[in-house]
Amino acid sequence: MMGWTDAYNYLRNGAAKLAGNDAPRTDADLPLGARIGSVVAIQQSPLLRAVADGSLITLPDADDTRIVAVSQIRLKQSGGLYRYYLETGDLDDKEKFLQVYQNASGQVSEILYCTQLARVIPETAEDQDAYTGQAGAGLGDRSYTLWREQLADLDLDLELVFGAGQGLDYWRDAGDPETPYLPPFTGTETRLDDASGNTGLRQEMYFMPYVRQLRGGGHEYLLITTEILHSVNGDTRKRGIHVDFVIGIPVEQQRVVIQ
């Protein structure tokens, strides 16, 4: 079984940027038989358990049952990373998606249910360097701390999440844990918002997964991704940069049904 660290290491060890003619044109042949418009049922017991243990994950809403967009992060091997969006985050709602890793033999070996915690805009050159790793520090450091005061404006039970503490420490889920810094992984996400591929977006990504152990022993991932928007619906004039902080909880495949 290949975990997230292995998948990201494939990217780090020489994944080429996705060329335009390599972009998927339709939503066919996706893992778990997913398509845009597919109905998704997720057994919520692992998510409810994670929330009770202080996770920052957001539970699915009653109407988060349909895949509204799909995306692929192509790796330099026969496996791949896919995101099945229940919310794209393009309007007021924050992103919610299933992140699916398909290994080299074509088997789904890991699924994360993911919800966007926050999005920030790195406005200075120093911030951009930190969030893309150009400065040799920042995104890719061996640990990352989320502070209680950073989340004060969010609709969260901070007492349940933090207890008496002021910060949550996450540890890099890649490389030697003793290495102080590892350059963030890079890739290109191509998102399709309709089955024919006429609408969607394309963005370059710098990302690093971090993880912490919850009180009950389960794991919560913090995926920090700097996204540089290259085009929207094929229009390359649509540009931008932002950093997404996304929480992910592993979900067993038998707890997910896509029809």
C-alpha positions in Angstrom: 0.0 0.0 0.0 1.4 3.4 -1.0 0.6 6.2 1.4 0.5 10.0 0.8 4.2 10.4 1.5 5.1 8.0 -1.3 2.6 9.7 -3.7 4.1 13.2 -3.0 7.6 11.8 -3.3 6.8 10.7 -6.8 5.9 14.3 -7.5 9.1 15.6 -5.8 11.3 13.2 -7.7 10.7 14.7 -11.1 7.0 15.0 -12.0 6.8 17.1 -15.1 4.4 20.0 -15.2 1.2 19.1 -16.9 1.4 20.1 -20.6 -1.7 21.6 -22.1 -2.3 18.7 -24.5 -2.0 16.3 -21.5 -5.0 17.8 -19.7 -7.9 15.5 -19.3 -10.8 16.4 -21.7 -13.6 14.5 -20.0 -14.6 13.1 -16.7 -14.5 9.5 -17.8 -12.4 6.6 -16.4 -12.0 8.1 -13.0 -11.3 6.0 -9.9 -14.4 4.7 -8.0 -16.4 5.3 -11.2 -16.9 9.0 -10.3 -18.3 11.5 -12.8 -19.5 15.1 -12.5 -23.0 14.8 -11.2 -22.4 11.5 -9.4 -24.1 11.1 -6.0 -21.7 10.6 -3.1 -22.6 8.9 0.2 -20.0 9.0 3.0 -20.5 7.1 6.2 -19.9 9.8 8.7 -18.8 7.8 11.8 -15.0 8.5 11.2 -15.7 12.2 10.7 -17.9 12.4 13.8 -15.3 10.6 15.8 -12.6 13.0 14.5 -14.7 16.0 15.5 -15.3 14.6 19.0 -11.5 14.2 19.3 -11.0 17.9 18.4 -10.5 17.9 14.6 -11.0 21.0 12.6 -12.8 19.2 9.9 -16.2 20.5 8.7 -18.9 17.9 8.4 -20.7 17.5 5.1 -24.0 19.5 4.8 -27.2 17.8 3.8 -26.7 19.0 0.2 -23.1 18.0 -0.1 -24.1 14.8 -2.0 -23.1 15.5 -5.6 -19.8 15.8 -7.4 -19.8 19.3 -8.9 -16.3 19.2 -10.4 -13.3 16.8 -10.7 -9.6 17.5 -10.9 -6.4 15.6 -11.5 -2.9 16.2 -10.3 -0.9 14.0 -12.7 2.2 12.3 -11.3 5.2 11.0 -13.2 4.0 7.4 -12.9 0.9 5.4 -13.6 -0.8 6.3 -10.3 -2.4 9.7 -9.7 -4.1 12.1 -7.3 -7.7 13.1 -7.9 -10.1 15.5 -6.2 -13.8 15.1 -6.4 -15.4 18.4 -5.4 -18.6 18.6 -3.4 -18.0 22.4 -3.1 -15.5 24.2 -5.3 -15.2 27.2 -3.1 -15.5 29.6 -6.1 -18.4 31.4 -4.5 -19.1 31.9 -0.8 -18.8 28.3 0.3 -15.5 26.8 1.2 -14.0 23.9 -0.7 -15.1 20.3 0.2 -13.7 17.4 -1.7 -12.6 13.8 -1.6 -8.9 13.4 -2.4 -8.3 10.0 -3.9 -4.9 8.4 -4.4 -4.8 5.6 -7.1 -1.6 3.6 -7.0 0.5 2.4 -9.9 -1.6 -0.8 -10.3 -4.8 1.2 -10.6 -6.1 0.5 -7.1 -7.5 3.2 -4.8 -5.2 3.0 -1.8 -6.2 6.1 0.2 -9.1 8.5 0.5 -9.2 11.8 2.4 -12.3 13.8 3.1 -11.1 17.3 2.9 -12.6 20.7 3.9 -11.0 24.1 3.5 -10.1 25.8 6.7 -9.0 29.2 5.4 -7.6 30.9 2.4 -5.0 33.7 2.6 -3.5 36.0 -0.1 0.3 36.3 0.2 0.6 40.0 -0.6 4.3 40.7 -0.2 7.2 39.2 -2.1 8.5 37.8 1.3 5.2 36.0 1.9 5.1 34.5 -1.6 8.7 33.3 -1.2 7.8 31.7 2.1 4.7 29.9 0.8 6.4 28.7 -2.4 9.6 27.7 -0.6 11.8 30.1 -2.6 13.3 31.4 0.6 14.5 28.0 1.8 12.1 28.2 4.7 8.4 28.4 5.3 6.3 25.9 3.5 8.3 22.7 3.9 9.5 23.4 7.4 9.4 20.2 9.6 6.5 21.5 11.6 3.7 24.0 11.4 1.6 25.5 14.3 -1.9 26.7 13.9 -2.6 29.3 16.7 -5.9 29.7 18.5 -6.0 33.4 17.7 -5.7 32.7 14.0 -9.0 30.7 14.1 -10.9 33.1 16.3 -13.1 34.3 13.5 -14.1 30.9 12.3 -17.2 29.0 13.4 -15.4 26.5 15.5 -15.7 25.1 19.0 -12.2 26.3 20.1 -12.5 24.8 23.6 -13.1 21.4 22.1 -10.2 21.9 19.6 -7.6 23.5 21.7 -8.5 22.7 25.3 -6.2 24.7 27.5 -3.6 25.1 24.8 -3.0 28.0 22.4 -1.6 26.1 19.4 -1.9 22.9 17.4 1.4 21.4 16.2 1.4 19.5 12.9 4.4 17.6 11.6 5.5 17.3 8.0 4.3 14.1 6.4 7.2 13.7 4.0 10.9 13.2 4.1 13.1 12.6 7.1 11.4 14.1 10.2 14.7 15.3 11.4 15.4 17.3 8.3 14.6 21.0 9.2 13.4 21.9 5.7 12.2 20.1 2.6 11.2 22.0 -0.6 7.4 21.9 -1.2 6.1 19.5 -3.9 5.0 21.0 -7.1 2.3 20.0 -9.6 -0.5 21.3 -11.8 -4.1 20.9 -11.0 -6.6 20.7 -13.9 -10.2 21.0 -12.7 -13.2 20.2 -14.9 -16.5 21.8 -14.0 -18.5 20.0 -16.7 -18.2 16.6 -18.4 -17.0 17.9 -21.7 -14.1 19.9 -20.2 -15.3 23.3 -21.5 -15.3 24.9 -18.1 -12.9 24.7 -15.3 -9.5 26.0 -14.2 -5.8 25.2 -14.3 -3.4 26.2 -11.6 0.2 25.5 -10.5 0.5 24.2 -7.0 3.2 24.2 -4.3 2.1 22.0 -1.5 3.1 20.1 1.7 1.1 17.7 3.8 1.4 18.0 7.6 -0.2 15.7 10.2 -1.1 15.5 13.9 -2.5 12.8 16.1 -5.9 13.4 17.5 -6.8 12.7 21.1 -8.5 9.4 20.1 -5.5 8.2 18.2 -6.7 9.0 14.7 -4.8 11.3 12.3 -5.8 14.7 11.0 -3.9 16.1 7.9 -3.3 19.8 7.3 -2.7 20.3 3.6 -1.1 23.7 2.8 -1.2 24.6 -0.8 -0.1 27.7 -2.7 -2.1 27.9 -5.9 -1.1 30.1 -8.8 -4.1 30.4 -11.1 -3.2 30.1 -14.8 -6.5 30.1 -16.5 -10.3 29.9 -15.9 -12.5 28.4 -18.7 -9.4 28.7 -21.0 -9.0 32.4 -20.3 -5.4 33.0 -19.4 -6.1 36.6 -18.4 -7.6 35.2 -15.2 -4.6 35.1 -12.9 -4.1 35.1 -9.1 -2.3 33.6 -6.2 -3.6 32.3 -2.8 -2.8 29.8 -0.1 -5.3 27.2 1.0 -5.3 25.6 4.4 -7.2 22.3 4.1 -8.1 19.7 6.8 -8.2 16.1 5.7 -9.5 13.0 7.6 -8.7 9.5 6.2 -11.8 7.5 5.2 -11.9 3.8 4.4 -13.0 3.0 0.9 -15.9 0.9 2.0 -17.4 3.9 3.8 -17.6 5.8 0.5 -20.3 5.0 -2.2 -20.3 6.9 -5.5 -23.2 6.3 -7.9 
